[in-house]
Amino acid sequence: MGYGLIKVVNNKPQMLTMGVIDLRKFADGYLKLGHIFERVTEIIDEYLPDEMAIEAPFFGKNVQSMLKLGRSQGVAIAAAIHHGVPIHEYQPMKIKLAITGQGLASKEQVAGMLQRLLKIPDEAMGKYLDATDALAAAYCHYMKSGMPQAERHYSSWKDFVQKNQKRCAQ
């Protein structure tokens, strides 16, 4: 399962990080879900995102794969809700269209375009396309949101805490 975070400064997106939540060491499906919740929680605690964008589930040929994907996304969504992070969902075709201009673009084309748009060095690209897929969802949200809430301004720490009560209570 991939994740990718962008930061918007002066209405210009920058990649903060991207990676994958490696689930291969877990044989049990429920342990995998627990690990997803833990890692998404850690990522939220570390980066304090304002919003989360996810790829909407799509119906493939394998119903079991769709069920597993839905459960995984549900756990990630639950972690975001638990931290008061708003969630936005985008269809895979819409994400590809926003990044490449083609709704049927390949994962490799999306990764290549993100690398150019965000000026990501080769060594930071990683080998798993799940990470760039997640980064693409974040970038798509940036593109679709018009004027993203890139930098929130607070008059004081008290103002920050007041506007972020759920996040600060932890």
DAWO-V706253 format. One record per residue. RES is the residue in three letters. BURIAL is # if it has 16 or more other C-alpha atoms within 10 Angstrom, else .. D_CENTER is the distance of its C-alpha to the mean C-alpha in Angstrom with 1 decimal. Layout:
res=<RES;RES>
burial=<BURIAL;BURIAL>
d_center=<D_CENTER;D_CENTER>
This chain:
res=<MET;GLY;TYR;GLY;LEU;ILE;LYS;VAL;VAL;ASN;ASN;LYS;PRO;GLN;MET;LEU;THR;MET;GLY;VAL;ILE;ASP;LEU;ARG;LYS;PHE;ALA;ASP;GLY;TYR;LEU;LYS;LEU;GLY;HIS;ILE;PHE;GLU;ARG;VAL;THR;GLU;ILE;ILE;ASP;GLU;TYR;LEU;PRO;ASP;GLU;MET;ALA;ILE;GLU;ALA;PRO;PHE;PHE;GLY;LYS;ASN;VAL;GLN;SER;MET;LEU;LYS;LEU;GLY;ARG;SER;GLN;GLY;VAL;ALA;ILE;ALA;ALA;ALA;ILE;HIS;HIS;GLY;VAL;PRO;ILE;HIS;GLU;TYR;GLN;PRO;MET;LYS;ILE;LYS;LEU;ALA;ILE;THR;GLY;GLN;GLY;LEU;ALA;SER;LYS;GLU;GLN;VAL;ALA;GLY;MET;LEU;GLN;ARG;LEU;LEU;LYS;ILE;PRO;ASP;GLU;ALA;MET;GLY;LYS;TYR;LEU;ASP;ALA;THR;ASP;ALA;LEU;ALA;ALA;ALA;TYR;CYS;HIS;TYR;MET;LYS;SER;GLY;MET;PRO;GLN;ALA;GLU;ARG;HIS;TYR;SER;SER;TRP;LYS;ASP;PHE;VAL;GLN;LYS;ASN;GLN;LYS;ARG;CYS;ALA;GLN>
burial=<#;#;#;#;#;#;#;.;.;.;.;.;#;#;#;.;#;#;#;#;.;.;.;.;.;.;.;.;.;.;.;#;#;.;#;#;#;.;#;#;#;.;#;#;.;.;.;.;#;#;#;#;#;#;#;#;.;.;.;.;.;.;.;.;.;.;.;.;#;.;.;#;#;.;#;#;#;#;#;#;.;.;#;#;#;.;.;.;.;#;.;#;.;#;#;#;#;#;#;#;.;.;.;.;.;.;.;.;.;#;#;#;#;#;#;.;.;.;.;.;.;.;.;.;#;.;.;.;#;#;#;#;#;#;#;#;#;#;#;#;#;#;.;.;.;.;.;.;.;#;.;.;.;.;.;.;.;.;.;.;.;.;.;.;.;.;.;.;.;.>
d_center=<10.1;7.6;4.8;4.9;6.1;8.7;11.8;14.2;17.9;20.7;18.5;17.4;13.9;13.7;11.4;11.3;10.2;8.6;10.1;10.7;11.9;15.4;17.1;20.3;22.4;22.2;24.7;24.4;21.7;21.7;21.3;18.2;16.8;18.0;16.4;12.9;13.7;15.2;12.5;9.7;12.5;13.4;10.2;10.4;14.1;14.0;11.8;12.4;9.6;11.3;8.8;5.7;5.2;5.7;8.4;11.7;13.9;16.7;20.2;21.3;24.7;24.0;23.8;23.2;20.1;18.8;19.8;18.0;14.7;15.2;16.1;13.1;10.8;13.4;13.4;9.7;10.5;13.7;12.4;10.6;13.8;15.9;14.7;15.1;11.6;11.7;9.6;9.7;10.0;11.0;13.5;13.0;16.1;15.0;12.0;14.5;17.1;15.2;14.6;17.9;20.1;20.6;19.0;20.4;19.2;18.6;15.7;17.8;18.4;14.8;14.4;17.7;17.0;13.9;16.1;18.8;16.9;15.2;18.3;16.7;19.6;20.4;20.3;16.7;15.6;16.0;17.4;14.6;13.2;10.4;8.7;9.6;8.5;4.8;5.9;8.0;6.1;5.3;8.9;10.2;9.5;11.3;14.0;14.5;14.8;17.9;18.5;15.3;16.1;15.6;18.3;19.7;23.3;25.1;28.8;28.9;27.2;28.7;27.0;23.6;24.3;25.7;22.6;20.2;22.5;20.1;18.0;21.3;23.1;21.5>
